[in-house]
């Protein structure tokens, strides 16, 4: 799949209010999110490094106890095993990049 339209990828609600479309390579997962205002991502951690880029909207993100409001154009780096949580303050669009690839998301898209 060298080329694809994002709109042609299947989507799945992973957490209430977090609808994702996924692209996987052998080593990386890209997750494109449509997030509804008020949706909460409970605190969690995973073995994957994560880079989160907010494309639209305002997102409250907490990483290892530090909270910031992340808006369009801001990027957050979440180390492997770091506890993190979030809340969408508005409707948001975001792109997450995971390394290594999220095997738990492979069955989604």
Biopython code that builds the backbone (N, CA, C, O; Angstrom):
import numpy as np
from Bio.PDB.StructureBuilder import StructureBuilder

atoms = [
    (1, "UNK", "N", (0.842, -1.179, 0.000)),
    (1, "UNK", "CA", (0.000, 0.000, 0.000)),
    (1, "UNK", "C", (0.889, 1.244, 0.000)),
    (1, "UNK", "O", (1.005, 1.908, 1.030)),
    (2, "UNK", "N", (1.515, 1.574, -1.124)),
    (2, "UNK", "CA", (2.357, 2.768, -1.124)),
    (2, "UNK", "C", (1.563, 4.074, -1.096)),
    (2, "UNK", "O", (2.086, 5.096, -0.651)),
    (3, "UNK", "N", (0.308, 4.062, -1.561)),
    (3, "UNK", "CA", (-0.525, 5.261, -1.548)),
    (3, "UNK", "C", (-1.925, 4.875, -1.105)),
    (3, "UNK", "O", (-2.425, 3.806, -1.454)),
    (4, "UNK", "N", (-2.551, 5.752, -0.338)),
    (4, "UNK", "CA", (-3.933, 5.509, 0.077)),
    (4, "UNK", "C", (-4.591, 6.836, 0.427)),
    (4, "UNK", "O", (-3.919, 7.827, 0.710)),
    (5, "UNK", "N", (-5.890, 6.831, 0.403)),
    (5, "UNK", "CA", (-6.681, 7.977, 0.857)),
    (5, "UNK", "C", (-7.076, 7.710, 2.305)),
    (5, "UNK", "O", (-7.614, 6.649, 2.622)),
    (6, "UNK", "N", (-6.815, 8.652, 3.163)),
    (6, "UNK", "CA", (-7.159, 8.493, 4.571)),
    (6, "UNK", "C", (-8.637, 8.161, 4.749)),
    (6, "UNK", "O", (-8.998, 7.343, 5.595)),
    (7, "UNK", "N", (-9.482, 8.792, 3.956)),
    (7, "UNK", "CA", (-10.924, 8.558, 4.064)),
    (7, "UNK", "C", (-11.328, 7.138, 3.668)),
    (7, "UNK", "O", (-12.435, 6.702, 3.984)),
    (8, "UNK", "N", (-10.438, 6.407, 2.974)),
    (8, "UNK", "CA", (-10.749, 5.038, 2.560)),
    (8, "UNK", "C", (-10.371, 4.013, 3.624)),
    (8, "UNK", "O", (-10.739, 2.844, 3.510)),
    (9, "UNK", "N", (-9.647, 4.430, 4.648)),
    (9, "UNK", "CA", (-9.259, 3.503, 5.707)),
    (9, "UNK", "C", (-10.438, 3.255, 6.642)),
    (9, "UNK", "O", (-11.199, 4.178, 6.935)),
    (10, "UNK", "N", (-10.598, 2.020, 7.113)),
    (10, "UNK", "CA", (-11.666, 1.769, 8.074)),
    (10, "UNK", "C", (-11.381, 2.508, 9.378)),
    (10, "UNK", "O", (-10.222, 2.719, 9.737)),
    (11, "UNK", "N", (-12.427, 2.897, 10.077)),
    (11, "UNK", "CA", (-12.237, 3.574, 11.362)),
    (11, "UNK", "C", (-12.873, 2.750, 12.468)),
    (11, "UNK", "O", (-13.785, 1.955, 12.246)),
    (12, "UNK", "N", (-12.355, 2.973, 13.661)),
    (12, "UNK", "CA", (-12.876, 2.254, 14.818)),
    (12, "UNK", "C", (-12.753, 3.136, 16.048)),
    (12, "UNK", "O", (-11.759, 3.837, 16.237)),
    (13, "UNK", "N", (-13.786, 3.087, 16.880)),
    (13, "UNK", "CA", (-13.744, 3.796, 18.151)),
    (13, "UNK", "C", (-12.978, 2.928, 19.150)),
    (13, "UNK", "O", (-13.457, 1.868, 19.555)),
    (14, "UNK", "N", (-11.793, 3.380, 19.541)),
    (14, "UNK", "CA", (-10.922, 2.621, 20.440)),
    (14, "UNK", "C", (-11.281, 2.891, 21.895)),
    (14, "UNK", "O", (-11.316, 1.974, 22.716)),
    (15, "UNK", "N", (-11.548, 4.148, 22.205)),
    (15, "UNK", "CA", (-12.014, 4.607, 23.519)),
    (15, "UNK", "C", (-13.218, 5.494, 23.204)),
    (15, "UNK", "O", (-13.218, 6.149, 22.162)),
    (16, "UNK", "N", (-14.247, 5.543, 24.061)),
    (16, "UNK", "CA", (-15.399, 6.386, 23.745)),
    (16, "UNK", "C", (-14.988, 7.810, 23.347)),
    (16, "UNK", "O", (-14.310, 8.513, 24.095)),
    (17, "UNK", "N", (-15.423, 8.211, 22.141)),
    (17, "UNK", "CA", (-15.131, 9.536, 21.625)),
    (17, "UNK", "C", (-13.846, 9.633, 20.828)),
    (17, "UNK", "O", (-13.567, 10.686, 20.256)),
    (18, "UNK", "N", (-13.045, 8.563, 20.769)),
    (18, "UNK", "CA", (-11.784, 8.535, 20.022)),
    (18, "UNK", "C", (-11.929, 7.571, 18.842)),
    (18, "UNK", "O", (-11.815, 6.356, 18.999)),
    (19, "UNK", "N", (-12.182, 8.135, 17.665)),
    (19, "UNK", "CA", (-12.375, 7.355, 16.435)),
    (19, "UNK", "C", (-11.069, 7.405, 15.654)),
    (19, "UNK", "O", (-10.598, 8.488, 15.306)),
    (20, "UNK", "N", (-10.474, 6.235, 15.372)),
    (20, "UNK", "CA", (-9.160, 6.201, 14.744)),
    (20, "UNK", "C", (-9.131, 5.494, 13.408)),
    (20, "UNK", "O", (-9.920, 4.586, 13.145)),
    (21, "UNK", "N", (-8.198, 5.930, 12.561)),
    (21, "UNK", "CA", (-7.852, 5.278, 11.295)),
    (21, "UNK", "C", (-6.356, 5.008, 11.367)),
    (21, "UNK", "O", (-5.592, 5.875, 11.791)),
    (22, "UNK", "N", (-5.924, 3.803, 10.955)),
    (22, "UNK", "CA", (-4.564, 3.355, 11.235)),
    (22, "UNK", "C", (-3.821, 2.913, 9.987)),
    (22, "UNK", "O", (-4.384, 2.293, 9.085)),
    (23, "UNK", "N", (-2.542, 3.252, 9.967)),
    (23, "UNK", "CA", (-1.621, 2.769, 8.948)),
    (23, "UNK", "C", (-0.484, 2.088, 9.694)),
    (23, "UNK", "O", (0.069, 2.642, 10.645)),
    (24, "UNK", "N", (-0.139, 0.873, 9.251)),
    (24, "UNK", "CA", (0.903, 0.094, 9.912)),
    (24, "UNK", "C", (2.012, -0.255, 8.928)),
    (24, "UNK", "O", (1.754, -0.602, 7.776)),
    (25, "UNK", "N", (3.244, -0.156, 9.400)),
    (25, "UNK", "CA", (4.383, -0.724, 8.685)),
    (25, "UNK", "C", (4.946, -1.810, 9.598)),
    (25, "UNK", "O", (4.364, -2.110, 10.640)),
    (26, "UNK", "N", (6.046, -2.382, 9.221)),
    (26, "UNK", "CA", (6.659, -3.392, 10.082)),
    (26, "UNK", "C", (7.071, -2.807, 11.433)),
    (26, "UNK", "O", (7.120, -3.527, 12.430)),
    (27, "UNK", "N", (7.371, -1.493, 11.473)),
    (27, "UNK", "CA", (7.957, -0.914, 12.679)),
    (27, "UNK", "C", (7.176, 0.252, 13.286)),
    (27, "UNK", "O", (7.416, 0.609, 14.440)),
    (28, "UNK", "N", (6.259, 0.846, 12.546)),
    (28, "UNK", "CA", (5.594, 2.075, 12.985)),
    (28, "UNK", "C", (4.087, 1.965, 12.759)),
    (28, "UNK", "O", (3.633, 1.342, 11.799)),
    (29, "UNK", "N", (3.319, 2.585, 13.664)),
    (29, "UNK", "CA", (1.881, 2.757, 13.462)),
    (29, "UNK", "C", (1.560, 4.244, 13.470)),
    (29, "UNK", "O", (1.986, 4.973, 14.365)),
    (30, "UNK", "N", (0.807, 4.689, 12.469)),
    (30, "UNK", "CA", (0.253, 6.032, 12.452)),
    (30, "UNK", "C", (-1.226, 5.912, 12.780)),
    (30, "UNK", "O", (-1.942, 5.097, 12.199)),
    (31, "UNK", "N", (-1.671, 6.731, 13.715)),
    (31, "UNK", "CA", (-3.080, 6.741, 14.108)),
    (31, "UNK", "C", (-3.635, 8.146, 13.880)),
    (31, "UNK", "O", (-3.173, 9.109, 14.493)),
    (32, "UNK", "N", (-4.617, 8.255, 13.005)),
    (32, "UNK", "CA", (-5.298, 9.517, 12.739)),
    (32, "UNK", "C", (-6.597, 9.501, 13.537)),
    (32, "UNK", "O", (-7.437, 8.622, 13.347)),
    (33, "UNK", "N", (-6.757, 10.468, 14.422)),
    (33, "UNK", "CA", (-7.890, 10.486, 15.355)),
    (33, "UNK", "C", (-8.850, 11.620, 15.062)),
    (33, "UNK", "O", (-8.433, 12.740, 14.765)),
    (34, "UNK", "N", (-10.141, 11.325, 15.148)),
    (34, "UNK", "CA", (-11.209, 12.313, 15.278)),
    (34, "UNK", "C", (-11.723, 12.140, 16.695)),
    (34, "UNK", "O", (-12.196, 11.065, 17.064)),
    (35, "UNK", "N", (-11.630, 13.201, 17.490)),
    (35, "UNK", "CA", (-11.926, 13.105, 18.919)),
    (35, "UNK", "C", (-13.045, 14.088, 19.253)),
    (35, "UNK", "O", (-12.971, 15.267, 18.906)),
    (36, "UNK", "N", (-14.071, 13.600, 19.922)),
    (36, "UNK", "CA", (-15.207, 14.436, 20.302)),
    (36, "UNK", "C", (-14.896, 15.233, 21.564)),
    (36, "UNK", "O", (-14.268, 14.730, 22.496)),
    (37, "UNK", "N", (-15.341, 16.469, 21.575)),
    (37, "UNK", "CA", (-15.169, 17.338, 22.734)),
    (37, "UNK", "C", (-15.672, 16.659, 24.004)),
    (37, "UNK", "O", (-16.742, 16.050, 24.013)),
    (38, "UNK", "N", (-14.894, 16.770, 25.069)),
    (38, "UNK", "CA", (-15.272, 16.178, 26.354)),
    (38, "UNK", "C", (-14.826, 14.739, 26.529)),
    (38, "UNK", "O", (-14.943, 14.194, 27.626)),
    (39, "UNK", "N", (-14.321, 14.111, 25.483)),
    (39, "UNK", "CA", (-13.883, 12.710, 25.581)),
    (39, "UNK", "C", (-12.628, 12.618, 26.442)),
    (39, "UNK", "O", (-11.742, 13.470, 26.379)),
    (40, "UNK", "N", (-12.579, 11.567, 27.242)),
    (40, "UNK", "CA", (-11.471, 11.370, 28.173)),
    (40, "UNK", "C", (-10.714, 10.097, 27.825)),
    (40, "UNK", "O", (-11.300, 9.035, 27.617)),
    (41, "UNK", "N", (-9.392, 10.238, 27.768)),
    (41, "UNK", "CA", (-8.498, 9.097, 27.599)),
    (41, "UNK", "C", (-7.937, 8.787, 28.985)),
    (41, "UNK", "O", (-7.115, 9.548, 29.495)),
    (42, "UNK", "N", (-8.368, 7.671, 29.611)),
    (42, "UNK", "CA", (-7.916, 7.363, 30.969)),
    (42, "UNK", "C", (-6.397, 7.165, 31.022)),
    (42, "UNK", "O", (-5.765, 6.827, 30.021)),
    (43, "UNK", "N", (-5.838, 7.381, 32.195)),
    (43, "UNK", "CA", (-4.404, 7.198, 32.363)),
    (43, "UNK", "C", (-4.009, 5.768, 31.999)),
    (43, "UNK", "O", (-4.675, 4.802, 32.372)),
    (44, "UNK", "N", (-2.906, 5.665, 31.262)),
    (44, "UNK", "CA", (-2.404, 4.368, 30.826)),
    (44, "UNK", "C", (-0.945, 4.532, 30.417)),
    (44, "UNK", "O", (-0.419, 5.645, 30.398)),
    (45, "UNK", "N", (-0.309, 3.439, 30.095)),
    (45, "UNK", "CA", (1.040, 3.458, 29.536)),
    (45, "UNK", "C", (1.153, 2.272, 28.579)),
    (45, "UNK", "O", (0.316, 1.369, 28.591)),
    (46, "UNK", "N", (2.187, 2.288, 27.762)),
    (46, "UNK", "CA", (2.431, 1.189, 26.830)),
    (46, "UNK", "C", (3.909, 1.151, 26.492)),
    (46, "UNK", "O", (4.648, 2.094, 26.771)),
    (47, "UNK", "N", (4.327, 0.063, 25.895)),
    (47, "UNK", "CA", (5.747, -0.131, 25.571)),
    (47, "UNK", "C", (6.194, 0.760, 24.412)),
    (47, "UNK", "O", (7.394, 0.910, 24.181)),
    (48, "UNK", "N", (5.259, 1.346, 23.691)),
    (48, "UNK", "CA", (5.568, 2.128, 22.500)),
    (48, "UNK", "C", (5.955, 3.558, 22.861)),
    (48, "UNK", "O", (5.351, 4.165, 23.745)),
    (49, "UNK", "N", (6.968, 4.097, 22.171)),
    (49, "UNK", "CA", (7.186, 5.530, 22.166)),
    (49, "UNK", "C", (6.053, 6.136, 21.350)),
    (49, "UNK", "O", (5.550, 5.503, 20.422)),
    (50, "UNK", "N", (5.648, 7.361, 21.688)),
    (50, "UNK", "CA", (4.520, 7.992, 20.997)),
    (50, "UNK", "C", (4.833, 9.457, 20.760)),
    (50, "UNK", "O", (5.311, 10.155, 21.655)),
    (51, "UNK", "N", (4.560, 9.914, 19.555)),
    (51, "UNK", "CA", (4.618, 11.333, 19.235)),
    (51, "UNK", "C", (3.202, 11.736, 18.855)),
    (51, "UNK", "O", (2.610, 11.155, 17.945)),
    (52, "UNK", "N", (2.656, 12.731, 19.550)),
    (52, "UNK", "CA", (1.286, 13.186, 19.306)),
    (52, "UNK", "C", (1.312, 14.596, 18.732)),
    (52, "UNK", "O", (1.925, 15.504, 19.294)),
    (53, "UNK", "N", (0.635, 14.759, 17.603)),
    (53, "UNK", "CA", (0.544, 16.057, 16.941)),
    (53, "UNK", "C", (-0.932, 16.429, 16.846)),
    (53, "UNK", "O", (-1.709, 15.740, 16.185)),
    (54, "UNK", "N", (-1.313, 17.509, 17.501)),
    (54, "UNK", "CA", (-2.690, 17.984, 17.417)),
    (54, "UNK", "C", (-2.819, 18.804, 16.137)),
    (54, "UNK", "O", (-2.114, 19.796, 15.948)),
    (55, "UNK", "N", (-3.716, 18.383, 15.272)),
    (55, "UNK", "CA", (-3.914, 19.042, 13.979)),
    (55, "UNK", "C", (-4.982, 20.127, 14.059)),
    (55, "UNK", "O", (-4.882, 21.159, 13.396)),
    (56, "UNK", "N", (-6.008, 19.883, 14.880)),
    (56, "UNK", "CA", (-7.105, 20.843, 15.081)),
    (56, "UNK", "C", (-7.617, 20.693, 16.497)),
    (56, "UNK", "O", (-7.639, 19.586, 17.034)),
    (57, "UNK", "N", (-8.030, 21.791, 17.109)),
    (57, "UNK", "CA", (-8.681, 21.745, 18.407)),
    (57, "UNK", "C", (-7.743, 21.984, 19.578)),
    (57, "UNK", "O", (-6.572, 22.323, 19.412)),
    (58, "UNK", "N", (-8.308, 21.791, 20.783)),
    (58, "UNK", "CA", (-7.571, 21.970, 22.042)),
    (58, "UNK", "C", (-7.705, 20.690, 22.849)),
    (58, "UNK", "O", (-8.796, 20.141, 22.997)),
    (59, "UNK", "N", (-6.576, 20.226, 23.368)),
    (59, "UNK", "CA", (-6.463, 18.913, 23.993)),
    (59, "UNK", "C", (-5.653, 19.074, 25.273)),
    (59, "UNK", "O", (-4.536, 19.590, 25.237)),
    (60, "UNK", "N", (-6.200, 18.641, 26.393)),
    (60, "UNK", "CA", (-5.463, 18.676, 27.656)),
    (60, "UNK", "C", (-4.740, 17.342, 27.816)),
    (60, "UNK", "O", (-5.377, 16.291, 27.889)),
    (61, "UNK", "N", (-3.423, 17.385, 27.869)),
    (61, "UNK", "CA", (-2.611, 16.176, 27.904)),
    (61, "UNK", "C", (-1.744, 16.180, 29.157)),
    (61, "UNK", "O", (-1.078, 17.171, 29.459)),
    (62, "UNK", "N", (-1.758, 15.066, 29.881)),
    (62, "UNK", "CA", (-0.922, 14.900, 31.066)),
    (62, "UNK", "C", (0.039, 13.752, 30.810)),
    (62, "UNK", "O", (-0.371, 12.642, 30.467)),
    (63, "UNK", "N", (1.335, 14.038, 30.984)),
    (63, "UNK", "CA", (2.386, 13.033, 30.819)),
    (63, "UNK", "C", (3.205, 13.011, 32.101)),
    (63, "UNK", "O", (3.829, 14.008, 32.466)),
    (64, "UNK", "N", (3.202, 11.871, 32.783)),
    (64, "UNK", "CA", (3.966, 11.716, 34.028)),
    (64, "UNK", "C", (3.708, 12.873, 34.991)),
    (64, "UNK", "O", (4.637, 13.412, 35.592)),
    (65, "UNK", "N", (2.419, 13.250, 35.130)),
    (65, "UNK", "CA", (2.015, 14.262, 36.092)),
    (65, "UNK", "C", (2.100, 15.701, 35.612)),
    (65, "UNK", "O", (1.627, 16.598, 36.310)),
    (66, "UNK", "N", (2.684, 15.955, 34.448)),
    (66, "UNK", "CA", (2.768, 17.311, 33.899)),
    (66, "UNK", "C", (1.647, 17.507, 32.885)),
    (66, "UNK", "O", (1.533, 16.748, 31.923)),
    (67, "UNK", "N", (0.815, 18.534, 33.106)),
    (67, "UNK", "CA", (-0.334, 18.797, 32.251)),
    (67, "UNK", "C", (-0.107, 20.062, 31.436)),
    (67, "UNK", "O", (0.353, 21.081, 31.953)),
    (68, "UNK", "N", (-0.437, 19.978, 30.156)),
    (68, "UNK", "CA", (-0.405, 21.143, 29.277)),
    (68, "UNK", "C", (-1.601, 21.092, 28.341)),
    (68, "UNK", "O", (-2.143, 20.026, 28.046)),
    (69, "UNK", "N", (-2.000, 22.277, 27.882)),
    (69, "UNK", "CA", (-3.011, 22.377, 26.835)),
    (69, "UNK", "C", (-2.256, 22.329, 25.510)),
    (69, "UNK", "O", (-1.368, 23.143, 25.258)),
    (70, "UNK", "N", (-2.619, 21.372, 24.675)),
    (70, "UNK", "CA", (-1.965, 21.173, 23.388)),
    (70, "UNK", "C", (-2.950, 21.609, 22.305)),
    (70, "UNK", "O", (-4.074, 21.113, 22.233)),
    (71, "UNK", "N", (-2.506, 22.543, 21.467)),
    (71, "UNK", "CA", (-3.351, 23.067, 20.402)),
    (71, "UNK", "C", (-2.732, 22.773, 19.048)),
    (71, "UNK", "O", (-1.624, 22.243, 18.957)),
    (72, "UNK", "N", (-3.458, 23.122, 18.002)),
    (72, "UNK", "CA", (-3.003, 22.861, 16.635)),
    (72, "UNK", "C", (-1.559, 23.314, 16.458)),
    (72, "UNK", "O", (-1.194, 24.440, 16.796)),
    (73, "UNK", "N", (-0.755, 22.412, 15.923)),
    (73, "UNK", "CA", (0.636, 22.711, 15.655)),
    (73, "UNK", "C", (1.590, 22.299, 16.758)),
    (73, "UNK", "O", (2.800, 22.269, 16.538)),
    (74, "UNK", "N", (1.077, 21.979, 17.945)),
    (74, "UNK", "CA", (1.952, 21.580, 19.041)),
    (74, "UNK", "C", (2.123, 20.059, 19.031)),
    (74, "UNK", "O", (1.199, 19.310, 18.714)),
    (75, "UNK", "N", (3.323, 19.636, 19.385)),
    (75, "UNK", "CA", (3.663, 18.217, 19.385)),
    (75, "UNK", "C", (4.094, 17.812, 20.789)),
    (75, "UNK", "O", (4.789, 18.561, 21.475)),
    (76, "UNK", "N", (3.678, 16.625, 21.207)),
    (76, "UNK", "CA", (4.085, 16.070, 22.505)),
    (76, "UNK", "C", (4.803, 14.746, 22.258)),
    (76, "UNK", "O", (4.393, 13.957, 21.407)),
    (77, "UNK", "N", (5.873, 14.514, 23.008)),
    (77, "UNK", "CA", (6.624, 13.267, 22.924)),
    (77, "UNK", "C", (6.384, 12.497, 24.218)),
    (77, "UNK", "O", (6.648, 12.996, 25.313)),
    (78, "UNK", "N", (5.881, 11.279, 24.074)),
    (78, "UNK", "CA", (5.553, 10.436, 25.224)),
    (78, "UNK", "C", (6.499, 9.243, 25.199)),
    (78, "UNK", "O", (6.421, 8.407, 24.299)),
    (79, "UNK", "N", (7.394, 9.157, 26.186)),
    (79, "UNK", "CA", (8.342, 8.027, 26.211)),
    (79, "UNK", "C", (7.629, 6.698, 26.459)),
    (79, "UNK", "O", (6.515, 6.664, 26.982)),
    (80, "UNK", "N", (8.283, 5.621, 26.078)),
    (80, "UNK", "CA", (7.764, 4.283, 26.378)),
    (80, "UNK", "C", (7.552, 4.161, 27.881)),
    (80, "UNK", "O", (8.361, 4.652, 28.669)),
    (81, "UNK", "N", (6.472, 3.509, 28.273)),
    (81, "UNK", "CA", (6.115, 3.210, 29.659)),
    (81, "UNK", "C", (5.698, 4.435, 30.485)),
    (81, "UNK", "O", (5.449, 4.297, 31.683)),
    (82, "UNK", "N", (5.614, 5.628, 29.881)),
    (82, "UNK", "CA", (5.211, 6.824, 30.618)),
    (82, "UNK", "C", (3.701, 6.818, 30.830)),
    (82, "UNK", "O", (2.943, 6.553, 29.897)),
    (83, "UNK", "N", (3.263, 7.109, 32.051)),
    (83, "UNK", "CA", (1.833, 7.248, 32.321)),
    (83, "UNK", "C", (1.344, 8.533, 31.670)),
    (83, "UNK", "O", (1.974, 9.583, 31.793)),
    (84, "UNK", "N", (0.209, 8.440, 30.971)),
    (84, "UNK", "CA", (-0.356, 9.617, 30.335)),
    (84, "UNK", "C", (-1.875, 9.482, 30.222)),
    (84, "UNK", "O", (-2.425, 8.381, 30.186)),
    (85, "UNK", "N", (-2.531, 10.646, 30.166)),
    (85, "UNK", "CA", (-3.990, 10.706, 30.035)),
    (85, "UNK", "C", (-4.329, 11.996, 29.303)),
    (85, "UNK", "O", (-3.471, 12.858, 29.112)),
    (86, "UNK", "N", (-5.592, 12.121, 28.894)),
    (86, "UNK", "CA", (-5.961, 13.303, 28.121)),
    (86, "UNK", "C", (-7.462, 13.560, 28.202)),
    (86, "UNK", "O", (-8.255, 12.692, 28.567)),
    (87, "UNK", "N", (-7.814, 14.802, 27.842)),
    (87, "UNK", "CA", (-9.213, 15.194, 27.704)),
    (87, "UNK", "C", (-9.312, 16.169, 26.538)),
    (87, "UNK", "O", (-8.540, 17.124, 26.448)),
    (88, "UNK", "N", (-10.266, 15.920, 25.649)),
    (88, "UNK", "CA", (-10.506, 16.828, 24.524)),
    (88, "UNK", "C", (-11.332, 18.010, 25.022)),
    (88, "UNK", "O", (-12.461, 17.834, 25.481)),
    (89, "UNK", "N", (-10.771, 19.205, 24.932)),
    (89, "UNK", "CA", (-11.482, 20.415, 25.359)),
    (89, "UNK", "C", (-12.407, 20.925, 24.266)),
    (89, "UNK", "O", (-13.362, 21.651, 24.542)),
    (90, "UNK", "N", (-12.122, 20.545, 23.023)),
    (90, "UNK", "CA", (-12.969, 20.841, 21.864)),
    (90, "UNK", "C", (-12.934, 19.595, 20.986)),
    (90, "UNK", "O", (-12.210, 18.646, 21.289)),
    (91, "UNK", "N", (-13.703, 19.585, 19.909)),
    (91, "UNK", "CA", (-13.506, 18.542, 18.911)),
    (91, "UNK", "C", (-12.069, 18.675, 18.409)),
    (91, "UNK", "O", (-11.580, 19.786, 18.205)),
    (92, "UNK", "N", (-11.400, 17.549, 18.212)),
    (92, "UNK", "CA", (-9.984, 17.558, 17.814)),
    (92, "UNK", "C", (-9.727, 16.586, 16.679)),
    (92, "UNK", "O", (-10.447, 15.607, 16.483)),
    (93, "UNK", "N", (-8.682, 16.892, 15.947)),
    (93, "UNK", "CA", (-8.069, 15.958, 15.008)),
    (93, "UNK", "C", (-6.614, 15.849, 15.439)),
    (93, "UNK", "O", (-5.965, 16.850, 15.743)),
    (94, "UNK", "N", (-6.112, 14.618, 15.461)),
    (94, "UNK", "CA", (-4.742, 14.407, 15.923)),
    (94, "UNK", "C", (-4.101, 13.281, 15.137)),
    (94, "UNK", "O", (-4.776, 12.423, 14.568)),
    (95, "UNK", "N", (-2.783, 13.309, 15.123)),
    (95, "UNK", "CA", (-1.983, 12.246, 14.532)),
    (95, "UNK", "C", (-1.027, 11.742, 15.598)),
    (95, "UNK", "O", (-0.258, 12.517, 16.166)),
    (96, "UNK", "N", (-1.075, 10.448, 15.867)),
    (96, "UNK", "CA", (-0.112, 9.803, 16.762)),
    (96, "UNK", "C", (0.774, 8.887, 15.944)),
    (96, "UNK", "O", (0.308, 8.184, 15.047)),
    (97, "UNK", "N", (2.062, 8.904, 16.266)),
    (97, "UNK", "CA", (3.027, 7.989, 15.661)),
    (97, "UNK", "C", (3.572, 7.114, 16.783)),
    (97, "UNK", "O", (4.038, 7.622, 17.803)),
    (98, "UNK", "N", (3.512, 5.807, 16.593)),
    (98, "UNK", "CA", (3.955, 4.853, 17.612)),
    (98, "UNK", "C", (5.126, 4.025, 17.077)),
    (98, "UNK", "O", (5.113, 3.548, 15.943)),
    (99, "UNK", "N", (6.145, 3.873, 17.941)),
    (99, "UNK", "CA", (7.263, 2.976, 17.642)),
    (99, "UNK", "C", (7.583, 2.186, 18.901)),
    (99, "UNK", "O", (7.752, 2.785, 19.963)),
    (100, "UNK", "N", (7.673, 0.872, 18.822)),
    (100, "UNK", "CA", (7.363, 0.054, 17.648)),
    (100, "UNK", "C", (5.866, 0.089, 17.330)),
    (100, "UNK", "O", (5.073, 0.671, 18.070)),
    (101, "UNK", "N", (5.505, -0.535, 16.231)),
    (101, "UNK", "CA", (4.111, -0.553, 15.781)),
    (101, "UNK", "C", (3.196, -1.082, 16.881)),
    (101, "UNK", "O", (3.588, -1.938, 17.675)),
    (102, "UNK", "N", (1.971, -0.559, 16.915)),
    (102, "UNK", "CA", (0.968, -0.996, 17.894)),
    (102, "UNK", "C", (0.315, -2.275, 17.401)),
    (102, "UNK", "O", (-0.624, -2.228, 16.607)),
    (103, "UNK", "N", (0.803, -3.415, 17.866)),
    (103, "UNK", "CA", (0.220, -4.691, 17.456)),
    (103, "UNK", "C", (-1.239, -4.801, 17.861)),
    (103, "UNK", "O", (-2.021, -5.467, 17.183)),
    (104, "UNK", "N", (-1.622, -4.142, 18.979)),
    (104, "UNK", "CA", (-3.013, -4.200, 19.427)),
    (104, "UNK", "C", (-3.947, -3.416, 18.504)),
    (104, "UNK", "O", (-5.163, -3.587, 18.591)),
    (105, "UNK", "N", (-3.423, -2.570, 17.630)),
    (105, "UNK", "CA", (-4.237, -1.834, 16.664)),
    (105, "UNK", "C", (-4.217, -2.473, 15.275)),
    (105, "UNK", "O", (-4.954, -2.030, 14.395)),
    (106, "UNK", "N", (-3.400, -3.496, 15.055)),
    (106, "UNK", "CA", (-3.272, -4.089, 13.716)),
    (106, "UNK", "C", (-4.583, -4.685, 13.208)),
    (106, "UNK", "O", (-4.852, -4.642, 12.007)),
    (107, "UNK", "N", (-5.384, -5.227, 14.083)),
    (107, "UNK", "CA", (-6.647, -5.838, 13.644)),
    (107, "UNK", "C", (-7.685, -4.768, 13.286)),
    (107, "UNK", "O", (-8.740, -5.075, 12.730)),
    (108, "UNK", "N", (-7.372, -3.517, 13.612)),
    (108, "UNK", "CA", (-8.327, -2.431, 13.364)),
    (108, "UNK", "C", (-8.236, -1.931, 11.932)),
    (108, "UNK", "O", (-9.263, -1.752, 11.278)),
    (109, "UNK", "N", (-7.043, -1.704, 11.439)),
    (109, "UNK", "CA", (-6.918, -1.127, 10.113)),
    (109, "UNK", "C", (-5.609, -1.445, 9.480)),
    (109, "UNK", "O", (-5.351, -1.025, 8.352)),
]
sb = StructureBuilder()
sb.init_structure("model")
sb.init_model(0)
sb.init_chain("A")
sb.init_seg("    ")
for serial, (resi, resn, name, xyz) in enumerate(atoms, 1):
    if name == "N":
        sb.init_residue(resn, " ", resi, " ")
    sb.init_atom(name, np.array(xyz, "f"), 0.0, 1.0, " ", f" {name:<3s}", serial, name[0])
structure = sb.get_structure()
